Each structure stands twice: as C-alpha cells, then as structure tokens.
Amino acid sequence: MRTVSHKKRSCWALAAVMATIALVAIPGCSMQQTEPADLLSILSGAGDAEKDALPKIVDDARERDGAELRVTRFLGETASGRYWVGVDERGEICVFAEQKLSQHVSINCQSLQRFRLDGASAGGSGSYKDEEGNYRTDHTELFVVPDGYAPVEIPEGLELIQPNVLAGEGTGGDHWVSFRSEGTGRQIKIPR
C-alpha cells in the first residue's frame, strides 16, 4: 500500500486552491452566475413599454430568427437606423438594428460569457427604391459592450448613442471598433 505524505497532500491542496483562484481571476472564466442586467444596466428596471416595444418589422425578423424575448430596451436612433437590445429565453443578450430606408433588420444574440468578453454587433446593407424609382443601398451598424467600457475612438459615420453603444451609418473603413474598460483598461475589439 502506497501512502501519501502530509507534505504532498498539502502541496496538492495548495495547487487546487491556486487553480480555482486563477480561474476566477481570469475574465470570462468565473463560475459566478451573471444576470444580463449586471452587464447592461439599461436592461434593469421597468423601462418604457411603448418605446421599448419592437416594431412589427423587427419583431417579425425576431420570430424568423427563433428568439423568444423576455425583455427589450430601445437603445437609440441615428439618421440611418433604430436600435434595441433584449434578453431571450436562454438568457442571451440580443442586439437589433433596423435600417430606416431599406427596413433591413439584423439580429445577433450572444451568451452572457461571450458578451462579457466580446460585446455584440448587428448591422448590414439593404436595398430600397428612392422617389425616382432608382435602387439605392443603405447601411447601418450597431456595437454594444458591457457597462464600464467606452469607445477608444468614434469611427467616421458612427455616433455614441449610449455610453457603451456606438451606432450609425458606418463606412466600414476601419476593420475594428475598440472599447476600453474604464476600470481595468481591458479592451474589447469588435470586427466590422
């Protein structure tokens, strides 16, 4: 029979404690449950039922996408689009971008863990007919990150519609939109 010395058991116990501390200290590896409102305070409270309700075209796209929503909040509006954030039945954070002219709708849902690490984006291009009957294309982009982050810079065509939300026509010129945590300095880079 093999015996393990007290010293070896202590080393193994210390290693287990250190591994647990490391997992909790690394962003995104925490075993702690987080609620969506812990990452985006706009999701907490009662909200404004009339303003927060998704318009029919966005709600129809949501139904096609299969996302059943528990809550939605209106984020804001730019010349090119209107934007919402919501929480689906799985607890994922969903972002919605509706292009005003083409009425193209883009939806993106992220798990809480993925949203905490990478944020979320939605957007795209759509075609519409202008008054003269010519086909035109419009484009809109939405970038949402957890509370406590701010844009490193605001790319051309985008505007700050919430402290941690950029949206607008976007030129697609830069390959990334970057946000930095005000507390830790950690960056989130979202591809365009």
Buried (B, 14 or more C-beta within 10 A) or exposed (E): EEEEEEEEEEEEEEEEEEEEEEEEEEEEEEEEEBEBBBBBBBBEEEBEEEEBBBEEEBBEBBEEBEBEBEBBBBBBEBEBBBBBBBBBEEEBBBBBBBBBBBBBBBBBBBEBBBBBBBBBBBBBEBEBEEEEEEEEEBBBBBBBBBBBBBBBEEBEBBBBBBBBBBBBBBEBEBEEBBBBBEEEEEEBEBEB
